[in-house]
């Protein structure tokens, strides 16, 4: 059976043994572990935090924590799983401290509306853009409309909606993303002027 890069028998396993033994070249070995894993750790955090520089800072904190605790790593979940756990803990603390809204928040809908409005208002049709948005919203009903109302009218966070409805956070975030895309496309279609 072939070993995966982060299994004890793979490259990370060899590097981990050198780091944990604190023998010659152990700092370079840890640097190589960082190089092998920093891309996915940074991507994992950037996909969950709006401010990419904050996500990059969190990624650094993940590796500082890993450096401090590497002697405690036992290998049950593999190095990647262990790093992911550290990243999740740092992300939770960050969100708790900053009360950061995950991607899918009110600001993104406002940016979407503003971006669309800029195009439409350049032609002097502010009322038309707003009416197009109203029409598009009227076409959405049922659970999707309820979700939009809870998020953007009532101002509930995705976590609050998830807890109240028993639905997964990721699923709700993705559904809101799709709904925003549908609204943007709908408004754009309604605002297009047929060429004569």
ChimeraX commands (.cxc) that place a marker at each C-alpha (Angstrom):
marker #1 position 0.00,0.00,0.00 radius 0.5
marker #1 position 1.45,3.36,-1.03 radius 0.5
marker #1 position 1.86,5.96,1.66 radius 0.5
marker #1 position 0.27,9.37,1.43 radius 0.5
marker #1 position 2.45,12.47,1.79 radius 0.5
marker #1 position 1.27,13.04,5.35 radius 0.5
marker #1 position 1.31,9.46,6.58 radius 0.5
marker #1 position 4.02,8.43,9.02 radius 0.5
marker #1 position 5.78,6.56,6.20 radius 0.5
marker #1 position 5.60,9.47,3.73 radius 0.5
marker #1 position 7.81,12.56,3.42 radius 0.5
marker #1 position 6.02,14.34,6.28 radius 0.5
marker #1 position 6.61,11.31,8.49 radius 0.5
marker #1 position 10.37,11.45,7.89 radius 0.5
marker #1 position 10.39,15.19,8.49 radius 0.5
marker #1 position 8.29,14.83,11.64 radius 0.5
marker #1 position 10.65,12.26,13.09 radius 0.5
marker #1 position 13.58,14.63,12.50 radius 0.5
marker #1 position 11.72,17.55,14.09 radius 0.5
marker #1 position 10.54,15.56,17.09 radius 0.5
marker #1 position 14.03,14.14,17.67 radius 0.5
marker #1 position 15.48,17.68,17.60 radius 0.5
marker #1 position 18.53,16.30,15.86 radius 0.5
marker #1 position 20.72,18.03,13.28 radius 0.5
marker #1 position 18.67,19.89,10.70 radius 0.5
marker #1 position 15.42,19.70,12.62 radius 0.5
marker #1 position 14.58,23.39,12.00 radius 0.5
marker #1 position 15.05,22.90,8.26 radius 0.5
marker #1 position 12.81,19.82,8.46 radius 0.5
marker #1 position 10.09,21.87,10.13 radius 0.5
marker #1 position 10.49,24.53,7.44 radius 0.5
marker #1 position 9.93,21.84,4.83 radius 0.5
marker #1 position 6.76,20.69,6.66 radius 0.5
marker #1 position 5.50,24.27,6.52 radius 0.5
marker #1 position 6.33,24.50,2.80 radius 0.5
marker #1 position 4.47,21.25,2.08 radius 0.5
marker #1 position 1.33,22.30,3.94 radius 0.5
marker #1 position 1.09,26.10,3.91 radius 0.5
marker #1 position -0.88,26.29,0.65 radius 0.5
marker #1 position -3.84,24.22,1.76 radius 0.5
marker #1 position -3.81,25.71,5.29 radius 0.5
marker #1 position -3.92,29.23,3.85 radius 0.5
marker #1 position -6.63,28.21,1.35 radius 0.5
marker #1 position -8.69,26.56,4.10 radius 0.5
marker #1 position -8.62,29.78,6.15 radius 0.5
marker #1 position -9.08,32.17,3.21 radius 0.5
marker #1 position -12.24,30.33,2.22 radius 0.5
marker #1 position -13.69,31.08,5.64 radius 0.5
marker #1 position -12.47,34.61,6.46 radius 0.5
marker #1 position -13.29,37.64,4.33 radius 0.5
marker #1 position -10.01,39.46,5.08 radius 0.5
marker #1 position -7.26,37.46,3.35 radius 0.5
marker #1 position -4.47,39.17,5.28 radius 0.5
marker #1 position -6.17,38.07,8.52 radius 0.5
marker #1 position -6.42,34.55,7.08 radius 0.5
marker #1 position -2.70,34.63,6.28 radius 0.5
marker #1 position -1.96,35.77,9.83 radius 0.5
marker #1 position -4.06,32.88,11.13 radius 0.5
marker #1 position -2.10,30.47,8.92 radius 0.5
marker #1 position 1.11,31.73,10.50 radius 0.5
marker #1 position -0.40,31.20,13.95 radius 0.5
marker #1 position -1.31,27.64,12.97 radius 0.5
marker #1 position 2.32,26.86,12.18 radius 0.5
marker #1 position 3.60,28.62,15.31 radius 0.5
marker #1 position 1.24,26.45,17.36 radius 0.5
marker #1 position 2.32,23.36,15.44 radius 0.5
marker #1 position 5.97,24.27,16.09 radius 0.5
marker #1 position 5.32,24.60,19.83 radius 0.5
marker #1 position 3.31,21.38,20.06 radius 0.5
marker #1 position 4.99,19.14,17.50 radius 0.5
marker #1 position 6.47,16.96,20.25 radius 0.5
marker #1 position 2.91,16.07,21.32 radius 0.5
marker #1 position 1.92,14.90,17.83 radius 0.5
marker #1 position 1.19,11.17,17.97 radius 0.5
marker #1 position 0.17,10.52,14.37 radius 0.5
marker #1 position -3.28,9.01,14.91 radius 0.5
marker #1 position -4.99,11.42,12.50 radius 0.5
marker #1 position -2.00,12.14,10.28 radius 0.5
marker #1 position -0.12,15.41,10.22 radius 0.5
marker #1 position -2.59,17.10,7.85 radius 0.5
marker #1 position -5.53,16.21,10.11 radius 0.5
marker #1 position -3.62,17.50,13.13 radius 0.5
marker #1 position -2.87,20.80,11.34 radius 0.5
marker #1 position -6.51,21.09,10.25 radius 0.5
marker #1 position -7.59,20.72,13.87 radius 0.5
marker #1 position -5.21,23.50,14.91 radius 0.5
marker #1 position -6.50,25.69,12.05 radius 0.5
marker #1 position -10.13,25.10,13.07 radius 0.5
marker #1 position -9.34,26.07,16.67 radius 0.5
marker #1 position -7.57,29.27,15.60 radius 0.5
marker #1 position -10.46,30.09,13.24 radius 0.5
marker #1 position -13.05,29.61,16.00 radius 0.5
marker #1 position -11.10,31.87,18.33 radius 0.5
marker #1 position -10.71,34.49,15.62 radius 0.5
marker #1 position -14.42,34.49,14.79 radius 0.5
marker #1 position -15.37,34.58,18.44 radius 0.5
marker #1 position -13.06,37.54,19.16 radius 0.5
marker #1 position -13.91,39.54,16.09 radius 0.5
marker #1 position -17.50,38.42,15.65 radius 0.5
marker #1 position -16.43,38.18,12.01 radius 0.5
marker #1 position -19.15,37.21,9.60 radius 0.5
marker #1 position -18.15,34.32,7.43 radius 0.5
marker #1 position -18.36,34.73,3.68 radius 0.5
marker #1 position -21.99,35.20,2.77 radius 0.5
marker #1 position -22.70,38.22,4.98 radius 0.5
marker #1 position -24.76,41.38,4.51 radius 0.5
marker #1 position -21.79,43.34,3.21 radius 0.5
marker #1 position -21.39,41.00,0.25 radius 0.5
marker #1 position -25.04,41.35,-0.75 radius 0.5
marker #1 position -24.70,45.13,-0.49 radius 0.5
marker #1 position -21.58,45.09,-2.66 radius 0.5
marker #1 position -23.43,42.94,-5.18 radius 0.5
marker #1 position -26.38,45.33,-5.23 radius 0.5
marker #1 position -24.09,48.38,-5.41 radius 0.5
marker #1 position -22.03,46.86,-8.24 radius 0.5
marker #1 position -25.19,46.14,-10.21 radius 0.5
marker #1 position -26.63,49.53,-9.38 radius 0.5
marker #1 position -23.51,51.30,-10.69 radius 0.5
marker #1 position -24.07,49.81,-14.13 radius 0.5
marker #1 position -27.79,50.52,-14.14 radius 0.5
marker #1 position -27.59,53.98,-12.59 radius 0.5
marker #1 position -25.05,55.12,-15.17 radius 0.5
marker #1 position -28.02,55.15,-17.53 radius 0.5
marker #1 position -30.07,57.17,-14.99 radius 0.5
marker #1 position -32.50,54.35,-14.20 radius 0.5
marker #1 position -32.31,54.04,-10.40 radius 0.5
marker #1 position -36.03,53.30,-10.07 radius 0.5
marker #1 position -35.79,50.62,-12.75 radius 0.5
marker #1 position -32.93,48.86,-10.96 radius 0.5
marker #1 position -34.79,48.82,-7.67 radius 0.5
marker #1 position -37.97,47.62,-9.33 radius 0.5
marker #1 position -36.03,44.86,-11.10 radius 0.5
marker #1 position -34.61,43.75,-7.75 radius 0.5
marker #1 position -38.11,43.77,-6.22 radius 0.5
marker #1 position -39.46,41.68,-9.11 radius 0.5
marker #1 position -36.61,39.20,-8.78 radius 0.5
marker #1 position -37.20,38.89,-5.05 radius 0.5
marker #1 position -40.95,38.31,-5.62 radius 0.5
marker #1 position -40.07,35.35,-7.84 radius 0.5
marker #1 position -38.30,33.64,-4.92 radius 0.5
marker #1 position -40.63,31.95,-2.48 radius 0.5
marker #1 position -40.80,29.14,0.03 radius 0.5
marker #1 position -37.73,28.17,2.07 radius 0.5
marker #1 position -35.37,30.21,-0.13 radius 0.5
marker #1 position -37.36,33.41,0.48 radius 0.5
marker #1 position -37.54,32.62,4.19 radius 0.5
marker #1 position -33.76,32.16,4.27 radius 0.5
marker #1 position -33.18,35.50,2.52 radius 0.5
marker #1 position -35.58,37.23,4.93 radius 0.5
marker #1 position -33.91,35.72,7.99 radius 0.5
marker #1 position -30.44,36.68,6.76 radius 0.5
marker #1 position -30.95,40.10,5.18 radius 0.5
marker #1 position -34.18,41.45,6.68 radius 0.5
marker #1 position -33.93,40.10,10.23 radius 0.5
marker #1 position -30.12,40.30,10.17 radius 0.5
marker #1 position -29.52,36.87,11.67 radius 0.5
marker #1 position -26.11,35.32,11.22 radius 0.5
marker #1 position -25.76,32.12,9.22 radius 0.5
marker #1 position -24.82,30.35,12.47 radius 0.5
marker #1 position -28.03,31.53,14.13 radius 0.5
marker #1 position -30.13,30.37,11.18 radius 0.5
marker #1 position -28.29,27.05,11.15 radius 0.5
marker #1 position -28.95,26.48,14.86 radius 0.5
marker #1 position -32.61,27.48,14.61 radius 0.5
marker #1 position -33.37,25.39,11.52 radius 0.5
marker #1 position -31.13,22.41,12.18 radius 0.5
marker #1 position -29.44,22.83,8.79 radius 0.5
marker #1 position -25.71,22.71,8.19 radius 0.5
marker #1 position -23.77,25.96,8.21 radius 0.5
marker #1 position -21.91,25.13,4.98 radius 0.5
marker #1 position -25.11,24.18,3.18 radius 0.5
marker #1 position -26.78,27.46,4.19 radius 0.5
marker #1 position -23.73,29.49,3.17 radius 0.5
marker #1 position -23.71,27.82,-0.25 radius 0.5
marker #1 position -27.47,28.31,-0.67 radius 0.5
marker #1 position -27.14,32.03,0.14 radius 0.5
marker #1 position -24.29,32.32,-2.35 radius 0.5
marker #1 position -26.41,30.71,-5.07 radius 0.5
marker #1 position -29.38,32.94,-4.25 radius 0.5
marker #1 position -27.24,36.07,-4.51 radius 0.5
marker #1 position -25.94,34.89,-7.89 radius 0.5
marker #1 position -29.50,34.20,-9.10 radius 0.5
marker #1 position -30.64,37.64,-7.96 radius 0.5
marker #1 position -27.71,39.34,-9.71 radius 0.5
marker #1 position -28.42,37.47,-12.96 radius 0.5
marker #1 position -32.14,38.18,-12.71 radius 0.5
marker #1 position -31.63,41.92,-12.15 radius 0.5
marker #1 position -29.14,42.08,-15.00 radius 0.5
marker #1 position -31.56,40.32,-17.39 radius 0.5
marker #1 position -34.41,42.65,-16.42 radius 0.5
marker #1 position -32.23,45.73,-16.89 radius 0.5
marker #1 position -30.83,44.76,-20.30 radius 0.5
marker #1 position -32.14,46.99,-23.00 radius 0.5
marker #1 position -32.87,45.11,-26.23 radius 0.5
marker #1 position -30.83,46.47,-29.12 radius 0.5
marker #1 position -32.88,48.06,-31.86 radius 0.5
marker link #1:1,2 radius 0.2
marker link #1:2,3 radius 0.2
marker link #1:3,4 radius 0.2
marker link #1:4,5 radius 0.2
marker link #1:5,6 radius 0.2
marker link #1:6,7 radius 0.2
marker link #1:7,8 radius 0.2
marker link #1:8,9 radius 0.2
marker link #1:9,10 radius 0.2
marker link #1:10,11 radius 0.2
marker link #1:11,12 radius 0.2
marker link #1:12,13 radius 0.2
marker link #1:13,14 radius 0.2
marker link #1:14,15 radius 0.2
marker link #1:15,16 radius 0.2
marker link #1:16,17 radius 0.2
marker link #1:17,18 radius 0.2
marker link #1:18,19 radius 0.2
marker link #1:19,20 radius 0.2
marker link #1:20,21 radius 0.2
marker link #1:21,22 radius 0.2
marker link #1:22,23 radius 0.2
marker link #1:23,24 radius 0.2
marker link #1:24,25 radius 0.2
marker link #1:25,26 radius 0.2
marker link #1:26,27 radius 0.2
marker link #1:27,28 radius 0.2
marker link #1:28,29 radius 0.2
marker link #1:29,30 radius 0.2
marker link #1:30,31 radius 0.2
marker link #1:31,32 radius 0.2
marker link #1:32,33 radius 0.2
marker link #1:33,34 radius 0.2
marker link #1:34,35 radius 0.2
marker link #1:35,36 radius 0.2
marker link #1:36,37 radius 0.2
marker link #1:37,38 radius 0.2
marker link #1:38,39 radius 0.2
marker link #1:39,40 radius 0.2
marker link #1:40,41 radius 0.2
marker link #1:41,42 radius 0.2
marker link #1:42,43 radius 0.2
marker link #1:43,44 radius 0.2
marker link #1:44,45 radius 0.2
marker link #1:45,46 radius 0.2
marker link #1:46,47 radius 0.2
marker link #1:47,48 radius 0.2
marker link #1:48,49 radius 0.2
marker link #1:49,50 radius 0.2
marker link #1:50,51 radius 0.2
marker link #1:51,52 radius 0.2
marker link #1:52,53 radius 0.2
marker link #1:53,54 radius 0.2
marker link #1:54,55 radius 0.2
marker link #1:55,56 radius 0.2
marker link #1:56,57 radius 0.2
marker link #1:57,58 radius 0.2
marker link #1:58,59 radius 0.2
marker link #1:59,60 radius 0.2
marker link #1:60,61 radius 0.2
marker link #1:61,62 radius 0.2
marker link #1:62,63 radius 0.2
marker link #1:63,64 radius 0.2
marker link #1:64,65 radius 0.2
marker link #1:65,66 radius 0.2
marker link #1:66,67 radius 0.2
marker link #1:67,68 radius 0.2
marker link #1:68,69 radius 0.2
marker link #1:69,70 radius 0.2
marker link #1:70,71 radius 0.2
marker link #1:71,72 radius 0.2
marker link #1:72,73 radius 0.2
marker link #1:73,74 radius 0.2
marker link #1:74,75 radius 0.2
marker link #1:75,76 radius 0.2
marker link #1:76,77 radius 0.2
marker link #1:77,78 radius 0.2
marker link #1:78,79 radius 0.2
marker link #1:79,80 radius 0.2
marker link #1:80,81 radius 0.2
marker link #1:81,82 radius 0.2
marker link #1:82,83 radius 0.2
marker link #1:83,84 radius 0.2
marker link #1:84,85 radius 0.2
marker link #1:85,86 radius 0.2
marker link #1:86,87 radius 0.2
marker link #1:87,88 radius 0.2
marker link #1:88,89 radius 0.2
marker link #1:89,90 radius 0.2
marker link #1:90,91 radius 0.2
marker link #1:91,92 radius 0.2
marker link #1:92,93 radius 0.2
marker link #1:93,94 radius 0.2
marker link #1:94,95 radius 0.2
marker link #1:95,96 radius 0.2
marker link #1:96,97 radius 0.2
marker link #1:97,98 radius 0.2
marker link #1:98,99 radius 0.2
marker link #1:99,100 radius 0.2
marker link #1:100,101 radius 0.2
marker link #1:101,102 radius 0.2
marker link #1:102,103 radius 0.2
marker link #1:103,104 radius 0.2
marker link #1:104,105 radius 0.2
marker link #1:105,106 radius 0.2
marker link #1:106,107 radius 0.2
marker link #1:107,108 radius 0.2
marker link #1:108,109 radius 0.2
marker link #1:109,110 radius 0.2
marker link #1:110,111 radius 0.2
marker link #1:111,112 radius 0.2
marker link #1:112,113 radius 0.2
marker link #1:113,114 radius 0.2
marker link #1:114,115 radius 0.2
marker link #1:115,116 radius 0.2
marker link #1:116,117 radius 0.2
marker link #1:117,118 radius 0.2
marker link #1:118,119 radius 0.2
marker link #1:119,120 radius 0.2
marker link #1:120,121 radius 0.2
marker link #1:121,122 radius 0.2
marker link #1:122,123 radius 0.2
marker link #1:123,124 radius 0.2
marker link #1:124,125 radius 0.2
marker link #1:125,126 radius 0.2
marker link #1:126,127 radius 0.2
marker link #1:127,128 radius 0.2
marker link #1:128,129 radius 0.2
marker link #1:129,130 radius 0.2
marker link #1:130,131 radius 0.2
marker link #1:131,132 radius 0.2
marker link #1:132,133 radius 0.2
marker link #1:133,134 radius 0.2
marker link #1:134,135 radius 0.2
marker link #1:135,136 radius 0.2
marker link #1:136,137 radius 0.2
marker link #1:137,138 radius 0.2
marker link #1:138,139 radius 0.2
marker link #1:139,140 radius 0.2
marker link #1:140,141 radius 0.2
marker link #1:141,142 radius 0.2
marker link #1:142,143 radius 0.2
marker link #1:143,144 radius 0.2
marker link #1:144,145 radius 0.2
marker link #1:145,146 radius 0.2
marker link #1:146,147 radius 0.2
marker link #1:147,148 radius 0.2
marker link #1:148,149 radius 0.2
marker link #1:149,150 radius 0.2
marker link #1:150,151 radius 0.2
marker link #1:151,152 radius 0.2
marker link #1:152,153 radius 0.2
marker link #1:153,154 radius 0.2
marker link #1:154,155 radius 0.2
marker link #1:155,156 radius 0.2
marker link #1:156,157 radius 0.2
marker link #1:157,158 radius 0.2
marker link #1:158,159 radius 0.2
marker link #1:159,160 radius 0.2
marker link #1:160,161 radius 0.2
marker link #1:161,162 radius 0.2
marker link #1:162,163 radius 0.2
marker link #1:163,164 radius 0.2
marker link #1:164,165 radius 0.2
marker link #1:165,166 radius 0.2
marker link #1:166,167 radius 0.2
marker link #1:167,168 radius 0.2
marker link #1:168,169 radius 0.2
marker link #1:169,170 radius 0.2
marker link #1:170,171 radius 0.2
marker link #1:171,172 radius 0.2
marker link #1:172,173 radius 0.2
marker link #1:173,174 radius 0.2
marker link #1:174,175 radius 0.2
marker link #1:175,176 radius 0.2
marker link #1:176,177 radius 0.2
marker link #1:177,178 radius 0.2
marker link #1:178,179 radius 0.2
marker link #1:179,180 radius 0.2
marker link #1:180,181 radius 0.2
marker link #1:181,182 radius 0.2
marker link #1:182,183 radius 0.2
marker link #1:183,184 radius 0.2
marker link #1:184,185 radius 0.2
marker link #1:185,186 radius 0.2
marker link #1:186,187 radius 0.2
marker link #1:187,188 radius 0.2
marker link #1:188,189 radius 0.2
marker link #1:189,190 radius 0.2
marker link #1:190,191 radius 0.2
marker link #1:191,192 radius 0.2
marker link #1:192,193 radius 0.2
marker link #1:193,194 radius 0.2
marker link #1:194,195 radius 0.2
marker link #1:195,196 radius 0.2
view
